[in-house]
Amino acid sequence: MKLAIITHVPHIPHNDTYAGYGPYVREMNIWTKYASALDIVAPIAKEEANNIHLPYNHDSLRVFKVPAMAFTSFGRGLKTLLDLPVIFFQLWRAMRRADHIHLRCPGTLGLMGCFVQILFPRKPKTAKYAGNWDPKAKQPFSYRLQKRLLSNTFLTRNMKVLVYGEWPNQTRNVKPFFTATYPERKIEAVLERDYQEPYQFIFVGTLSPGKRPSYVVQLVESLHRKGIPVFLDFYGEGAEGDDVKKYVAMNNLGDIVTFHGNQRADVVEKAYKTAHFLVLPSRSEGWPKVVAEAMFWGCIPIATKVSCVPWMLGNGKRGVLLETRHEEDTLQLQRVIEDKEQLTHMSRLGQEWSHAYTLDRFESEIKTLLQ
């Protein structure tokens, strides 16, 4: 089977193959196990691969290079419009050659793919919508358009659309799905975590405005000012990193806040095993893998009520749901921390839930979809 993957993720030439953002490539290496040949339509990055990148594991890989698409300024928007014929042609070439078409959405290239796949109604297709599928969510027009195209069973035929969470009134091609990080063999006996002082908080992900790393620091700082022994570790880098570091320095928080930058998966796994809490006050999410990863090791998530997060956290039974109102959230965390029995129960429930979503189950689901 020849598999065509349409993705906006930048790809980096790496030895005799290509590398990309680690969590994405790790998942795609599962999809590609069941393909004899692999065609990828993606933009090419000029940077060097680093700790957050992984290479593809496939012997027959071909990349159809396309220019990066963006409408963030007049100049970039104009260039994207001029590049559309080339992008359309590359998408058509890859889809024409494919036995199975796989779209990665939402994204600008995914949007183009949603239009081009209409020309191939008989070919089997899947689309992984990795964003927030909540029909009530406020989203950019391009995201809403992709959701409409994907769920339109007249224009989009012979496709299964994989979404995070279960939502009412969906078309028959929309399938609730999940993602996974750890195999079944890593499941350990449910351990009683030691929720004693000092409390260890971690943030894992991109230090971007959408993830609100500054709010993480402010929450931990408030607990610190109340005399609660706390520490915070950041794993990741991003555009807001310098501002967060300046805030830490100006407020003399260097003794309790540590920045580790981008780290390998095994380093982050070790952090999950020792931390008490993961904090993720995101503005938007699809399926936040870091939440499921933390729960796998008994680390309690503290996250916002976006996308399927309330369902993941059992509406507060398996974690703490933030209101993103500073004083209210601080008081809620203080109350939770004081109840050691509740923390132990949350940790146990989180492990039990997350252990149901393993890579073994994930691969089995993918194999079924491709067959």
N, C-alpha and C positions, 0 to 999 in steps of 0.2 A: 504493500500500500504506500502510495506517495502522499505525504501529509504536507499541506501548505498552511503556514502560520503567518497571520497578519498582525503585526505588533508595532506600537509606537516606541517600545523600549530601545534605546540606543545600543547598538552592537559594536564590539571592539575586536578587530583582528588580533588573534592570540595564538601564536605558534601556527599550527596547521588548521586551526578551527576558529571559532568566534567565542567571545565571552560577553556576558551581560550581567545585569543586576542579580546578585546571588539568589535571593528567594524566588525570583521569576524563573531563572534558568534551572534551579533545582526542581521546580514543578514541571517545566517543559521537558526535562530529561525523562520524566515519567511518561508523558504523552508520547515522546518520540521512540520509546522502547518498542512500540507497536507499529512503527513505520519503517519500511525498507529504504525509503528515500525521503529527504526532508528539504523543503523549499521554504525559506523565510523571507518575508517582505518587511524591511525595517530600515531605519536610518542608521548610518555608520558614525560612531563617535571617534574623535581624534585623540582622546585621552589614552593613558596607559591603564591597563587593568590593575586593580589594587585589592585590598582585603575584602571589599564588598562584592567583588565580581567572581563569577564562576564560568568555566568553559562548558560548551555543549559536549555531550558524550554520544557522538554519532559519526559513523564512518562515511556517510553519504549526505553531506550537507551543502546546500547552495543558498547563497544570500542574494536576493534581488534588492539592490541598493536603491533607496529613495531619499530625496531631500527631507530634512526635518520640517514639519509643518507647524506654523504658529501664527496667531492673529493678535499677538500682544501689542503690536504697534502698527502704524500705517505701512512702514517700510517692510516689515516682516510679513504682514498680511498680503501686500502686493506681490512679494516674492513667492509666497505660497500659491497665490492664484496663478502666477506664471508657470509654476512647477506642476500644476494639476494634470496637464496632459501626460507628463512623464510618469507621475504617480499612478494615474489611472491605467496606463499601459502596463506598468510593472505588476499591478494588482491583477489585471486581466490575464497576463502571461502565467503568473503563478497559479491562479485559480483554474485556468484552462488545463494545465498540466496535472492538477491534483486529483487524487481519488477521494480525499476528504479535506474540507476547508475548515480551518479553525481561526476564528476572530478573537482578538483580545480587545475588550472594550471596558470602560469608555476611553476615548482618545481621538485625536484628529484623524490619525490613520485608520483607526477602527471605524470612524464615521464614514470615510471613503469606502472602506471594505463593506460596510452595510449596504451601500448603493451598488457596488460592483457585483456583489454576490447575487443580486437579483437576476443577473444575466445567466446564472447557472442553477435553475430551479430543481434540476434532477440530481444534482450532486449532494451527497450527505454532508451536513455541516454542523458545527457546534460553535457557540459563542460563549466565552467566559466573561460575564459582566462583573468586573472586580470592584465596581463602585457601589454606591447606595441605591438599591432598587426601590426603596420606599416611595410609593406613588405620591405621597404628600410632601416629600422633601423638596426644598427650594434649591434648584440646580440651574446651571447655565443652559442656554437654549440647545447647544450642541449635544449635551448629555440627554436632555429630554427627547431630542430628535432621534438619537440612537435607540433609546428605549422604545420609542414608537415604531421605528422601522423593524427592530428585532422581534417585537411582539405582534407585528402585523402578519398574520398567517397567509395573506394573499400575496404580499410582496416577498416575504421571507418564507421560503418553502423548504421542507426537508431539513429543518434545523432544530436542534435543541438548544435553548438559551439557559445557561447555568447562572443562577442568581443566588445571592446570600440572603437567607431568611425566607419565611413563608408569608406571602402577601395575598390579600383577598382579590377576587375578580381578575385573575390572570388568564391569559390565553393558554391553549392546551400545549403550546411548545415551550412554555416557561417551566423550568425544573429547579426546585430548591436544591442548593449544592453547598459545598463547604471546601475548605482547604486544610492542609495538614503539614506538619513539620517532622514529627517523630514516628518511628516504626513501633510496632507492638512490642518488640523485644526490649524497648527502653522503659516499658511500664514496670514500675517497681511497686512493691506493697505500699498501700496508702500509709504515709508516714504522718505522725503527729508533729507538726511544726512547732518549734519553740518560739512562741510570741512573747518574748521577754525583751526588756530594754537592753541596748539601744535598738530602735526600730530602723530597719534598712529599707529605703525606697530606691527604686530604679526607674529610669526612663530609657526605653529602647526604640530607636527610630530616627527619622530625619528631624533635625532641629530647624523646622520650618514654621512659619506663622500658623499654618493649618493645624499643626500638632500642639501649638501653644506651650512650648517648653518653659517660657517665662512664668506661666501660671503654675507649672509644677514647682518651680523654685519658690514662688510666693507662698504656696500651700505649706511646703516643708518649713519654710522660714517662720510662718505663723506658729506652727507646732513648736519649733525651736524657741521662739520668744516666750511661749507659754511654759517653758521649762521641761518640755518632753524631749528626751534624748533621741535624736534622729540623725540619719546620714542619707545623702542622696548621691547616686552615681548615674551619670549620663553615658549611654552607649550610642554613638552616632554623631554625625556632623550635619551642617546645613547653614542656610543663609542667616538664621537668627542666632547662630552659635556665638558670634562675637558680642552681640548685645547681651546675651545671657551671662557670658563670662564677665562683662563689665559690671552688670548688676551684682553678681556674686562678690566681685572685688570691692565695689563701692559700699556694700552693706556688710562687709567683714564676715562673709559666709564661707571663706576658703577652707575652714577647718571641717566643715560638714558637707561640702559639695565638691565632687570630683568629676572631671571630664576625661573619658577614656577614648573618645573618638570612635571611628569605625573599627570594629573588631570581628574576628572570625566567629563562626557559629558556635564552636566549642567554648569559646570564652564567654559568650552571652549565655550559653546554657548553664555554665557554672554560676553565673550571676543570678539566674532564676532560682537555682537550687539554694542559694544562701540568702536571698532577699526576702523580706516579709511582704512588700507591696510593690506592684507595678503601677505607675501613674500615667494615664493617657487621656488628657483632656481635649481630644481632637474635635475640630469643627465638623469634619465629615470622615466617614470610613465606609469600607465595603465589609469585608470580613477581616478585622484587625488580627493578624496572625500573632502579634506579640501578646495579645490578651489570651488566646488559646494556649500559646507556648508557656506563658507564666502559670496558668492554671494547671498545666500538665505536671509541673513540679511543686504545686502547692503554694505558689506565690499568688497572693490575692490581688486581683485587678481593681483599680480605681479609675473609672472611665466615664465619659459623657454618654448621654442617652441618644446616640446617633445610630442610624441603620439598624442592624440586627444585634447591637450590643446589649440592649435590655434583655433580649431573649437569651443571649450567651450567658449573661450573669444571673439568669433566673429571676429577673426583676428585683435584684438586690439580695437574693439568697446566696449567690456564689461570688459576690463582689460588691463594691460600693459604686453607686451611680451618682455622678456629680451633677450639680445644678449650674456650675460655672458662675456662681455668686460667691465671692471669696469668703465672706464672714460665715455664710451658711454652710459652705463646704468644710471650712475649718472646724466648726462646731460638730459637724457630722463625723468627721474623721476622729476628733477627740473622743466622742462617745463610743465609736467603734473600737478604738484602740484600748479603751478602758475595760472592754468586755472580752477577756481572754478566751472564755468558753465559746463565744460567738465566732471569734477569729479562727479557732481550731475547727469549728463546724464548717465555716465558709471554705477554708482551705481543703477540707476533706471532700466537700461537695464539688468544688472546682476540679479537683483531680479526677473524681469519678466521671464527671461530664466530659472533660477533655480527653480522657483515655478512650472514649468511644469514637474519636475522630483521628484515627491513625493514618500513616502513609499506606499501610497495607489495605485498609478500607478504601482510601482515596484511589489507589492504583486499580483496585478491583472495579470501582465505579467508572474510571476512565477507560479501562479495557472494554467494558460493556458498551460504553458510548461509541467507541471506535469500531467495534464489531457490528 
